[in-house]
Amino acid sequence: LREVSSRLQRHTRPHDLVGRIASDEFAVLLTGADLEVGLVVAMRLKTALERPYEIDGVAVVFRAAFGLADYPESGARDAEELLLRAGEGRLGHGVSEARGRE
């Protein structure tokens, strides 16, 4: 989990916030970004997180899923609702669609 956190922080901007919200879930708050920027960042983070991790001399690969929500456009009333809306969009197709835009 420390390496995941480190990779998230290395691949976000200094003024963005990275936090662990559950046992294996993290949230990234991108300040001043729209959904298109969010998709680009999600692709960059997905690539970084899915590079192999070395654990006790063994290369281990994890898969990452992302959900995106924007404020105030999402209509969320608070941070909890915003996170729920991001989770609702976690179908895996968002990052794939963004790849087609490159």
PAVEX-916451 format. One record per residue: residue in one letter; x, y, z of N, C-alpha, C in turn. Coordinates in steps of 0.1 Angstrom, whole numbers, plus 5000, padded with zeros to 4 digits. Layout:
PAVEX-916451
AXYZXYZXYZ
...
end
This chain:
PAVEX-916451
L500849885000500050005000500950135000
R502050125007502950245006503450274992
E503750164985504250184971503150244962
V501950194964500750244957500650394960
S500650434972500550574976501650654970
S502850604971504050674965503850694950
R503450594943503250604928502150704925
L501050704933499950804931500550944933
Q501350964943501851104946502851144935
R503651054930504651084920504051124907
H502751074904502151094891500951194892
T500951274902499951384903500651514906
R499951624905500551754906500751784921
P501751874925501951904939500751954947
H499852024940498652074947497451984947
D497551864941496451764941496551684954
L495451634959495451554972495251414969
V496051324975495951184975495651134989
G494651044990494350985003493850845002
R494050775012493550635013492150645020
I491150585013489750595019489250465023
A489850355020489450215024490650125023
S490550005027491649915028492549915015
D491849915003492649914991492150014981
E491550124986490950224978491550364981
F491950434971492450564973491650664965
A491650794969490950894962492051004959
V491851064947492751164942491851284939
L492051394946491351524943492251604934
L491751624922492451714912491851854912
T492551944917492052084918492152154905
G491152224901491152294889491152214876
A490552094877490552004865489151964861
D488951944848487651904843487751754841
L486651694836486551544834487651504823
E487851584813488851544803490251534809
V490651634817491851624824491851504834
G490751484840490651364849490851234842
L490351224830490651094822492051084819
V492751184815494151184812494951144824
V494651204835495351164848495051024852
A493750974850493450834853494250744845
M494450774832495250684823496650674828
R497250794832498550804837498750724850
L497750734859497850664872497650514869
K496750474861496550334858497850274853
T498550334844499750284838500850274849
A500950374858501850374869501550264879
L500350244882499950154893500050004888
E499849984875499849844870501249804865
R502349884867503649834866503949734877
P504749634875505049534885505649584898
Y505149534909505749564922506549444926
E507749464932508549364937508249334952
I507749214955507449184969508249054972
D509149064981510048954985510648884973
G511148964963511848914952510948854941
V509648874942508648824932507948944926
A507848944913507149054906505649024907
V504849124912503449114914502749224906
V501749194899501049294891499549314896
F499149434899497849464903497049534892
R495749524892494949594883494249714890
A494149824883493549944890492249974882
A491250024890489950074884489750214889
F489150294881488950434884487550474882
G487150574890485850634888486050784889
L485250854881485451004880484151074883
A484251184890483051264892483551414893
D482851504888483251644889482251724898
Y482851824904482051914912482152054907
P481052124906479652094910478752024899
E479351994888478551944877477851814881
S478451734890477851604893476551614901
G476351734907475251754916475451704930
A476551654933476851604947476751724957
R476151684968475951794979477151794988
D477951694989479051694998480151594993
A481251585000482351494996481951354995
E481251305005480751165005479951134993
E479051214989478251194977479051194965
L480051284964480951294953481751164951
L482251114962482950984961482050874957
L480750874961479750764957479550774942
R479450904937479150924923480350874915
A481550894920482750844913482750694912
G482350634923482350484924481250434914
E480150504913479150454903479650444889
G480550534886481150534872482250444870
R482550364880483750274879483450144872
L483350154859482950044850484149994842
G485250064843486450034835486450084821
H485250134816485250184802485750324801
G485750394812486150534811487650554806
V488450474812489850484808490050424794
S489350324790489450264777489050364767
E487950434769487450534760488450654759
A489050684770490050794769491250754760
R491650634760492750584752492450614737
G491250594733490850624720490950764715
R491050854725491151004722492551044720
E493550964724494951004722495351014708
end
